[in-house]
């Protein structure tokens, strides 16, 4: 017997999310983390994009909102390269965010994974991995010496410098940009004046615009108010030496960077959070090699802020139910391979817009300035504004499905319909709390319910109705909340029962 069904390497947000999802799928994860304790150095400042909706569908978003003392809110403006995309003209912005320091997020995800029964161990470092036909073995160095752990599968969630990726020989092509980015959340001393419009009057420097970027020939400076008293400051400079993202940053280091970029002193008060990172554009050529898989920063690194957590945690949700199906013995052939197919595609979409941000950010000549102006002109119109917002959020992902004549909802994230069942009002999100697939019959289709009955031990079958116009007769929704099959409203009753059985077999195995 193996020590675990799945060995998860890394207890950051991606590894912890994966552990919780695996427990929902009824398998035994063991999480090993080289750090001796939960992270206390801030990195990401919050969550944004499609992962927030997924957390809602798991029923944990309220818990995260309570910890942040806030709620998920539309992002009226979002930094894109060195410009800001303004969503304030849209009644329903496609991008939402939540301010929450990464250490607090990790604490909440750790709590939830442990509550679900995950085994999480700190101060345990993976030094090598190897696989055989039916198991993976990891060499581990812990406080009491070295030992080995075996599992059915191993997932590297151990960051950009992944030991799993290196030890298993995954190619990780791409580019490391010379940009070093420093972020600080700070108060300001009395010598600095906040003007009525939010701009900042700095002695010896003049007026600095808040919510905007200042470009000089030495780098990029940006700032914006997080609260009435706390300012978020960022600098971007080209540096020839590689930096250690995990090494703590000081207030003096941030101040020195601001002086280099602006050529003047910018007085700083008390630091709330400080961090630094270097941009890379890298994506593993494959996310799976036999029984070893990659997720999060171990699989991809993007040259822009605010997207890595979103992409990585969605990797975990996509992978977990597929591994659980394989371990329980009912996965159809090739199910685990769809993890690479779907999430590599999603990673490439994220890489597309983040490398576009590089072009906007790094260009210094008149042509680059013209590109920035044209880009902003295009976003005056609602349709391209919604499109770019969905691209940033990851809400535009539509996984390819093996069916002809696909319905517009097939492959996309399931809409959170308000519905009524015989148990009372509910939502599609609430149906996904347990991470089980669900067939939602919105048209009282006996033929569809009977067709799905053989899968009732794997798929929840729910008869419901909507108060408004229904988008389809029925939706088959995977555990990761993506729609696997749709019965259109205009389909004859007998035309979809057989295709439903095909879809159930394709995703959830032979009954």
BABALO-336233 format. One record per residue (C-alpha): residue number from 1; x, y, z. Coordinates in nm, 3 decimals. Each point is the difference from the previous one (the first is absolute). Example, Ala and Ser with C-alpha at 12.3 -4.5 7.8 and 13.67 -1.06 7.14 Angstrom:
residues 2
     k         u         v         w
     1     1.230    -0.450     0.780
     2     0.137     0.344    -0.066
This chain:
residues 511
     k         u         v         w
     1     0.000     0.000     0.000
     2     0.125     0.349    -0.081
     3     0.046     0.272     0.261
     4    -0.258     0.215    -0.179
     5    -0.223    -0.004    -0.304
     6     0.144     0.333    -0.116
     7     0.318     0.165     0.124
     8    -0.034     0.378    -0.030
     9     0.332     0.184     0.012
    10    -0.045     0.357     0.121
    11    -0.246     0.150     0.249
    12    -0.061     0.332    -0.170
    13    -0.349     0.093    -0.120
    14     0.014    -0.242    -0.294
    15     0.114    -0.300     0.203
    16    -0.249     0.071     0.279
    17    -0.285     0.047    -0.247
    18     0.094    -0.329    -0.166
    19     0.008    -0.180     0.334
    20    -0.350     0.122     0.091
    21    -0.139    -0.095    -0.342
    22     0.156    -0.346     0.023
    23    -0.161    -0.053     0.339
    24    -0.337     0.101    -0.147
    25     0.068    -0.269    -0.260
    26     0.054    -0.259     0.272
    27     0.373    -0.064    -0.042
    28     0.298     0.027     0.238
    29     0.234     0.291    -0.072
    30     0.327     0.053     0.184
    31     0.135     0.356    -0.026
    32     0.371     0.058     0.060
    33     0.135     0.355     0.034
    34     0.366     0.096     0.039
    35    -0.078     0.313     0.203
    36    -0.010    -0.065     0.375
    37    -0.332     0.180     0.040
    38    -0.268     0.190    -0.185
    39     0.125     0.295    -0.201
    40     0.029     0.334     0.178
    41     0.170     0.193    -0.282
    42    -0.266     0.171    -0.214
    43    -0.004    -0.075    -0.371
    44    -0.336     0.035    -0.172
    45    -0.225     0.269     0.143
    46    -0.329    -0.160    -0.092
    47    -0.201    -0.221    -0.229
    48    -0.159     0.089    -0.329
    49    -0.162    -0.163    -0.298
    50    -0.189    -0.323    -0.053
    51     0.134    -0.173     0.311
    52    -0.225     0.223     0.211
    53    -0.306    -0.147    -0.169
    54     0.136    -0.350     0.045
    55     0.046     0.066     0.372
    56    -0.362     0.116     0.008
    57    -0.100    -0.329    -0.165
    58     0.185    -0.186     0.278
    59    -0.175     0.200     0.271
    60     0.317     0.151     0.148
    61    -0.005     0.350    -0.145
    62    -0.198     0.137     0.295
    63     0.269    -0.130     0.233
    64     0.272     0.170    -0.202
    65    -0.196     0.324    -0.020
    66    -0.046    -0.002     0.378
    67     0.374    -0.040     0.052
    68     0.074     0.289    -0.232
    69    -0.265     0.223     0.163
    70    -0.126     0.072    -0.350
    71    -0.200    -0.141    -0.285
    72     0.077    -0.092    -0.357
    73    -0.035     0.319    -0.197
    74     0.023     0.101    -0.364
    75     0.339     0.131    -0.105
    76    -0.074     0.350    -0.135
    77     0.357     0.036    -0.127
    78     0.261    -0.265    -0.061
    79     0.371     0.045    -0.082
    80     0.085    -0.146    -0.339
    81     0.364     0.051    -0.095
    82     0.056     0.362     0.094
    83    -0.354     0.117    -0.075
    84    -0.323    -0.045     0.193
    85    -0.304    -0.170    -0.151
    86    -0.308     0.188     0.121
    87    -0.306    -0.222     0.056
    88    -0.204     0.264     0.181
    89    -0.226     0.060    -0.302
    90    -0.129    -0.359     0.004
    91    -0.304    -0.083     0.213
    92     0.144    -0.350     0.064
    93     0.382     0.008    -0.015
    94     0.144    -0.337    -0.111
    95     0.284     0.016     0.252
    96    -0.041    -0.018     0.376
    97     0.249     0.003     0.284
    98     0.044    -0.045     0.372
    99     0.278     0.151     0.212
   100     0.156    -0.268     0.219
   101     0.372    -0.046     0.082
   102     0.133    -0.334    -0.117
   103     0.101    -0.117     0.352
   104    -0.362     0.040     0.110
   105    -0.126    -0.180    -0.309
   106     0.239    -0.288     0.067
   107    -0.115    -0.019     0.361
   108    -0.363    -0.030    -0.108
   109     0.075    -0.260    -0.268
   110     0.215    -0.195     0.247
   111    -0.283    -0.001     0.254
   112    -0.251    -0.121    -0.255
   113     0.223    -0.275    -0.138
   114     0.070    -0.128     0.353
   115    -0.371     0.014     0.089
   116    -0.067    -0.222    -0.300
   117     0.265    -0.245     0.121
   118     0.311     0.089    -0.200
   119     0.340    -0.094     0.146
   120     0.224     0.310    -0.024
   121     0.361    -0.008     0.122
   122     0.246     0.288     0.013
   123     0.380     0.000     0.006
   124     0.005    -0.293    -0.241
   125     0.199     0.062    -0.320
   126    -0.018    -0.212    -0.315
   127     0.349    -0.073    -0.135
   128    -0.088    -0.236    -0.286
   129    -0.285    -0.188    -0.165
   130    -0.023    -0.309    -0.219
   131    -0.288    -0.206    -0.129
   132    -0.077    -0.358    -0.087
   133    -0.298    -0.146    -0.179
   134    -0.238     0.027     0.296
   135     0.162     0.228     0.262
   136     0.207     0.314     0.047
   137     0.278     0.013     0.259
   138     0.128     0.325     0.148
   139     0.319     0.049     0.198
   140    -0.067     0.229     0.296
   141     0.229     0.185     0.240
   142    -0.165     0.086     0.331
   143     0.100     0.099     0.354
   144     0.074    -0.363     0.089
   145     0.201    -0.082    -0.312
   146    -0.078    -0.140    -0.343
   147    -0.272    -0.245    -0.094
   148    -0.224    -0.099    -0.292
   149    -0.370     0.049    -0.071
   150    -0.205    -0.194    -0.255
   151    -0.326     0.101    -0.167
   152    -0.218    -0.087    -0.297
   153     0.059     0.349    -0.144
   154     0.220     0.298     0.082
   155    -0.087     0.363    -0.079
   156     0.265     0.271     0.010
   157    -0.152     0.319     0.139
   158     0.338     0.122     0.119
   159     0.034     0.328    -0.186
   160     0.212     0.150    -0.271
   161     0.319    -0.171     0.117
   162    -0.179    -0.335     0.020
   163     0.217    -0.285     0.121
   164    -0.261    -0.243    -0.133
   165     0.014     0.150    -0.349
   166     0.379    -0.005    -0.004
   167     0.036    -0.348     0.148
   168    -0.260    -0.151    -0.236
   169     0.152     0.169    -0.306
   170    -0.288     0.218    -0.116
   171     0.112     0.257    -0.259
   172    -0.084     0.357     0.108
   173     0.080     0.223    -0.297
   174    -0.051     0.373    -0.005
   175     0.151     0.334     0.092
   176     0.121     0.166     0.318
   177    -0.042     0.376    -0.037
   178     0.252     0.233     0.165
   179    -0.281     0.185     0.179
   180    -0.002    -0.004     0.377
   181    -0.329     0.106     0.155
   182    -0.033     0.128     0.354
   183    -0.332     0.045     0.177
   184    -0.076     0.175     0.323
   185    -0.312     0.073     0.198
   186     0.092     0.296     0.219
   187    -0.137     0.290     0.194
   188     0.130     0.348    -0.081
   189     0.162     0.248     0.241
   190    -0.150     0.340     0.079
   191     0.239     0.169    -0.244
   192    -0.194    -0.156    -0.289
   193    -0.344     0.144    -0.081
   194    -0.291    -0.194    -0.142
   195    -0.199     0.231    -0.227
   196    -0.379    -0.004    -0.031
   197     0.015    -0.195    -0.329
   198     0.227    -0.265     0.153
   199     0.323     0.126    -0.157
   200     0.303     0.049     0.223
   201     0.203     0.316     0.057
   202     0.361    -0.092     0.079
   203     0.251     0.264     0.116
   204     0.276     0.044    -0.255
   205    -0.179    -0.218    -0.253
   206    -0.335     0.164    -0.062
   207    -0.333    -0.165    -0.071
   208    -0.001    -0.376    -0.057
   209    -0.311    -0.146    -0.158
   210    -0.166    -0.283     0.189
   211    -0.144    -0.286    -0.202
   212     0.247     0.063    -0.281
   213     0.350    -0.091    -0.116
   214     0.294     0.235    -0.035
   215     0.255    -0.107    -0.261
   216     0.359     0.126     0.006
   217     0.309    -0.115    -0.186
   218     0.097    -0.187     0.318
   219    -0.318    -0.200     0.051
   220    -0.367     0.008     0.089
   221    -0.169     0.133     0.314
   222    -0.362    -0.054     0.096
   223    -0.214     0.067     0.303
   224    -0.362    -0.021     0.106
   225    -0.197     0.016     0.323
   226    -0.106    -0.331     0.155
   227    -0.174     0.173     0.290
   228    -0.022     0.357     0.127
   229     0.335    -0.044     0.171
   230     0.189    -0.270    -0.189
   231     0.167     0.058    -0.336
   232     0.105    -0.279    -0.237
   233     0.331     0.093    -0.165
   234     0.172    -0.191    -0.279
   235     0.327     0.046    -0.184
   236     0.138    -0.186    -0.301
   237     0.367     0.018    -0.095
   238     0.231    -0.196    -0.225
   239     0.271    -0.178     0.196
   240     0.269    -0.232    -0.133
   241     0.006    -0.246     0.291
   242    -0.274    -0.247     0.090
   243    -0.184     0.073     0.326
   244    -0.128    -0.236     0.268
   245    -0.375     0.053     0.023
   246    -0.011    -0.170     0.341
   247     0.261     0.224     0.165
   248    -0.168     0.263     0.222
   249    -0.005     0.355    -0.137
   250     0.059     0.305     0.216
   251    -0.153     0.346    -0.005
   252     0.344     0.143    -0.077
   253     0.023    -0.220    -0.310
   254    -0.339     0.125    -0.124
   255     0.098     0.362     0.072
   256     0.329    -0.038    -0.189
   257    -0.183    -0.144    -0.299
   258    -0.244     0.293    -0.002
   259     0.292     0.245     0.008
   260     0.164    -0.170    -0.295
   261    -0.318     0.001    -0.207
   262    -0.134     0.347     0.085
   263     0.333     0.169     0.066
   264    -0.133     0.147     0.324
   265    -0.086    -0.095     0.356
   266    -0.348    -0.140     0.071
   267    -0.055    -0.003     0.379
   268    -0.146    -0.325     0.132
   269    -0.173    -0.072     0.330
   270    -0.063    -0.338     0.156
   271     0.010    -0.309    -0.224
   272    -0.297    -0.234     0.009
   273     0.127    -0.242    -0.266
   274     0.312    -0.012    -0.215
   275     0.095    -0.240    -0.279
   276     0.212    -0.034    -0.311
   277    -0.007    -0.227    -0.303
   278     0.146    -0.040    -0.347
   279    -0.210    -0.057    -0.310
   280     0.030    -0.320    -0.199
   281    -0.197    -0.136    -0.293
   282     0.032    -0.377     0.020
   283    -0.233    -0.293    -0.051
   284     0.079    -0.368     0.041
   285    -0.022    -0.183    -0.331
   286    -0.218    -0.257     0.170
   287    -0.182    -0.002     0.333
   288     0.008    -0.380     0.033
   289     0.268    -0.265    -0.030
   290    -0.152    -0.332     0.102
   291    -0.084     0.021     0.370
   292     0.170     0.336     0.057
   293    -0.191     0.322    -0.071
   294     0.061     0.374     0.041
   295    -0.235     0.277     0.110
   296     0.026     0.370     0.076
   297     0.334     0.181    -0.027
   298     0.177    -0.334    -0.046
   299    -0.186    -0.029    -0.332
   300    -0.009     0.364    -0.109
   301     0.139     0.342     0.084
   302    -0.163     0.311    -0.142
   303     0.164     0.341    -0.055
   304    -0.274     0.204     0.170
   305    -0.156     0.034     0.344
   306    -0.338    -0.115     0.121
   307    -0.045    -0.315    -0.210
   308     0.228    -0.273     0.138
   309    -0.218    -0.101     0.297
   310    -0.313    -0.001    -0.213
   311     0.154    -0.230    -0.261
   312     0.173    -0.229     0.249
   313    -0.297    -0.060     0.228
   314    -0.218    -0.071    -0.304
   315     0.263    -0.256    -0.107
   316    -0.054    -0.174     0.334
   317    -0.378    -0.012    -0.035
   318     0.021    -0.137    -0.353
   319     0.246    -0.273     0.100
   320    -0.137    -0.123     0.331
   321    -0.323    -0.166    -0.113
   322     0.176    -0.170    -0.290
   323     0.265    -0.151     0.227
   324    -0.273    -0.106     0.244
   325    -0.188    -0.176    -0.281
   326     0.316    -0.182    -0.104
   327     0.081    -0.106     0.356
   328    -0.356    -0.124     0.060
   329     0.023    -0.205    -0.318
   330    -0.283     0.146    -0.208
   331     0.184     0.260    -0.210
   332    -0.051    -0.046    -0.375
   333     0.313    -0.041    -0.209
   334     0.191     0.324    -0.044
   335    -0.184     0.197     0.269
   336     0.317     0.105     0.188
   337     0.159     0.102    -0.331
   338    -0.274     0.260    -0.047
   339     0.158     0.189     0.291
   340     0.297     0.088    -0.221
   341    -0.220     0.065    -0.303
   342    -0.231     0.240     0.181
   343     0.229     0.177     0.241
   344     0.292     0.035    -0.241
   345    -0.246     0.172    -0.234
   346    -0.120     0.223     0.284
   347     0.362     0.078     0.093
   348     0.074     0.096    -0.360
   349    -0.295     0.244     0.007
   350     0.138     0.157     0.317
   351     0.346     0.014    -0.155
   352    -0.149     0.176    -0.302
   353    -0.132     0.299     0.190
   354     0.289     0.022     0.247
   355     0.257     0.010    -0.281
   356    -0.213     0.266    -0.166
   357     0.042     0.192     0.326
   358     0.377    -0.038    -0.036
   359    -0.017     0.167    -0.341
   360    -0.204     0.288     0.141
   361     0.221     0.034     0.307
   362     0.351    -0.033    -0.140
   363    -0.028     0.203    -0.317
   364     0.180     0.333     0.035
   365    -0.019     0.158    -0.345
   366    -0.267     0.197    -0.186
   367    -0.139    -0.317    -0.159
   368    -0.056    -0.156     0.342
   369    -0.175     0.315     0.120
   370    -0.224    -0.014    -0.307
   371    -0.082    -0.364     0.078
   372    -0.109     0.094     0.352
   373    -0.224     0.279    -0.130
   374    -0.163    -0.221    -0.264
   375    -0.056    -0.275     0.255
   376    -0.179     0.241     0.233
   377    -0.210     0.141    -0.286
   378    -0.125    -0.348    -0.083
   379    -0.113    -0.045     0.361
   380    -0.235     0.297    -0.017
   381    -0.261    -0.238    -0.147
   382    -0.183    -0.247     0.224
   383     0.055    -0.316    -0.202
   384     0.383     0.006    -0.009
   385    -0.001     0.117     0.362
   386    -0.203    -0.305     0.104
   387     0.221    -0.223    -0.212
   388     0.326     0.118     0.155
   389    -0.154    -0.025     0.348
   390    -0.108    -0.360    -0.059
   391     0.346    -0.080    -0.138
   392     0.171     0.136     0.313
   393    -0.247    -0.176     0.230
   394     0.026    -0.333    -0.180
   395    -0.375     0.012    -0.049
   396     0.029    -0.041    -0.376
   397     0.131    -0.357     0.022
   398    -0.207    -0.249    -0.197
   399     0.138    -0.351     0.015
   400    -0.043    -0.202    -0.319
   401    -0.258    -0.275     0.034
   402    -0.021    -0.315    -0.215
   403    -0.339     0.079    -0.149
   404    -0.114     0.146    -0.329
   405    -0.245     0.292    -0.007
   406     0.106     0.130     0.338
   407    -0.238     0.223     0.191
   408     0.147     0.341     0.100
   409     0.005    -0.113     0.365
   410     0.192    -0.322    -0.067
   411     0.353     0.019     0.140
   412    -0.046     0.328     0.188
   413    -0.030     0.074     0.370
   414    -0.356    -0.079     0.106
   415    -0.224     0.303     0.055
   416    -0.111     0.043     0.360
   417    -0.371    -0.031    -0.065
   418    -0.251     0.065     0.275
   419    -0.218    -0.313    -0.001
   420    -0.276    -0.169     0.199
   421    -0.006    -0.368     0.088
   422    -0.245    -0.205     0.208
   423     0.221     0.094     0.298
   424    -0.039     0.374    -0.060
   425     0.198     0.279    -0.166
   426     0.369    -0.052    -0.069
   427     0.265     0.083    -0.258
   428     0.224    -0.192    -0.234
   429     0.293     0.108     0.219
   430    -0.152    -0.173     0.302
   431    -0.043    -0.322    -0.198
   432     0.380    -0.008    -0.054
   433     0.100     0.038     0.367
   434     0.083    -0.371     0.029
   435     0.208    -0.001    -0.322
   436    -0.217    -0.272    -0.153
   437    -0.116     0.016    -0.361
   438    -0.364     0.094    -0.040
   439    -0.267    -0.031    -0.267
   440    -0.242     0.291     0.036
   441    -0.333    -0.074    -0.171
   442    -0.173     0.335    -0.057
   443    -0.286    -0.126    -0.217
   444    -0.131    -0.305     0.192
   445     0.151    -0.233    -0.259
   446    -0.076    -0.353     0.117
   447     0.194    -0.144    -0.294
   448     0.320     0.175     0.111
   449    -0.034    -0.101     0.363
   450    -0.059    -0.361    -0.099
   451     0.301     0.010    -0.234
   452     0.221     0.122     0.285
   453    -0.132    -0.239     0.263
   454     0.280    -0.253    -0.052
   455     0.251     0.269     0.107
   456    -0.196     0.114     0.308
   457     0.274    -0.130     0.233
   458     0.249     0.239    -0.166
   459    -0.220     0.283    -0.129
   460    -0.264     0.193     0.197
   461    -0.328     0.028    -0.195
   462    -0.199     0.312     0.087
   463    -0.339     0.103    -0.138
   464    -0.048     0.376     0.023
   465    -0.159     0.299    -0.163
   466     0.108     0.358    -0.052
   467    -0.209     0.306     0.066
   468     0.111     0.157    -0.326
   469     0.064    -0.138    -0.344
   470     0.202    -0.319     0.022
   471     0.324    -0.009    -0.203
   472    -0.041    -0.371    -0.083
   473    -0.212    -0.303     0.081
   474     0.283    -0.155     0.198
   475     0.365     0.051     0.092
   476     0.256    -0.268     0.088
   477     0.260     0.175     0.215
   478     0.341    -0.145     0.090
   479     0.143     0.034     0.354
   480     0.220     0.290    -0.118
   481    -0.323     0.187    -0.090
   482     0.049    -0.022    -0.377
   483    -0.297    -0.108    -0.210
   484     0.063    -0.340    -0.159
   485    -0.326    -0.035    -0.194
   486    -0.314     0.201    -0.074
   487    -0.353    -0.091    -0.104
   488    -0.116     0.301    -0.204
   489    -0.348     0.135     0.062
   490    -0.106    -0.070    -0.358
   491     0.113    -0.365    -0.014
   492    -0.261    -0.277    -0.038
   493    -0.038    -0.215     0.311
   494     0.150    -0.313    -0.153
   495     0.297     0.162    -0.171
   496     0.221     0.065     0.302
   497    -0.031    -0.300     0.232
   498     0.253    -0.199    -0.204
   499     0.245     0.290    -0.024
   500    -0.033     0.051     0.375
   501     0.104    -0.361     0.056
   502     0.297     0.056    -0.231
   503     0.104     0.306     0.198
   504    -0.042    -0.178     0.334
   505     0.211    -0.290    -0.125
   506     0.266     0.233    -0.142
   507     0.047     0.193     0.327
   508    -0.118    -0.235     0.273
   509     0.073    -0.346    -0.134
   510    -0.203    -0.308    -0.069
   511    -0.292    -0.034     0.241
